[in-house]
Amino acid sequence: MTTARRTILATLLLTGAGLSGQVHAHGESIRGGGAGSINTMGAAILEDKAFGFRWDQRNYTTFTDQEMVDFRAQGEDVHMHSKEDAFFFSFGFPVNEDLDINLLFQYNIFYGFKDNGDDFATKCFDPDGDGTPENLDTACISSTKRSPGFGDLLVTGRYRFYNDGDHQIASVFGVLLPTGNIRNRTDNGEILGTHNQPGGGGTAYQMGFAYTGHLSEKIAMDADIIWRFYEQGAKQFRPGNSYQVDVAMSYGHHGKFTPTLELNGIFADQDIENDEIKKNSGGDTVYLSPGVTYHINKNQSVYANFWKPVYQKLGGISNDESWRFSIGWGYGFGESH
């Protein structure tokens, strides 16, 4: 296999959807990087510089306006959005044969945001401010059509400490830097909650382990486990700490087409805002994610995959994710030899 092909397989963009529990585009770990997987990181280190683009879209079930009003009548502060797009550009490079670094830049758009507990909604539901909603009108729901902007910068490194040719293991480390937009406003002019800002306003750290191996000449396996820890961000909001587990199988990674099948699990604690736990947040989701990569030539690949939740247990009142897809392109430098 050529150096460039191995570089592409080692990245499969190193591009990610974005972090887990709260705003997903804020920081699920950088994705890709195995010997053929699309979402699982893997331990195969870049052999040359590589860059790529990726588009992720997530779609959710939604509550009706009347359901949002009913939740408020029950004293429940609930927010939701219907869809989100995340566009990623990644640039990765090897430091030496066992260490690589990747920079992930992102642009996020959230659609159909509704909130029954921001300042606008609260003043409308409870005009006298006594804590009891008197005006149970759907017009009190605070809505926002779009929340677009640049997201936070994710820097990820991998150090491969074991490699016997058939099996590789690497440690994973990284930091999410608060470079994104946190100033978007609702359609009523109020600053959006941090959970629906393109950036998070705080720093996050990640650490973990990744594995790449070959079960046979044609079947490769990638796996990872990654923990993520957050500092407080904008508006005294801190996403719940989380971890993710990914396992991927790919077939025929030497050929033009590489089909993949993955299990991707994301497990998040509840968020904290103003030193109080947000009970309608956090939770666990496991996805079954089939996909395929097409190797255009020794330097370029394109890929697509579809994520379907097969298990969801979310915290409190939360709108479930229905499905998502990913489409990407990667380019690896290097010559054939």
Buried (B, 14 or more C-beta within 10 A) or exposed (E): EBBBBBBBBBBBBBBBBBBBBBBBBBBBBBBBBBBBBBBBBBBBBBBBBBBBBBBBBBBBEBBEBEBBBBBBEEEBBBBBBBBBBBBBBBBBBBEEEBBBBBBBBBBBBBBBBBBBBBEBBBEBBBEEEEEEBEEEEEEBBBBBEBBEBBBBBBBBBBBBEEBEEEEBBBBBBBBBBBBBBBEBEBEBEBBBBBBBBBBBBBBBBBBBBBBBBBEEEEBBBBBBBBBBBBBBBBBBBBBBBBBBBBBBBBBBBEEEEBBBBBBBBBBBBBBBBEEEBBBBBBBBBBBBBBBBBEBEEBBBBBBBBEBEBEEEEBBBBBBEBBEBBBBBBBBBBBEEE
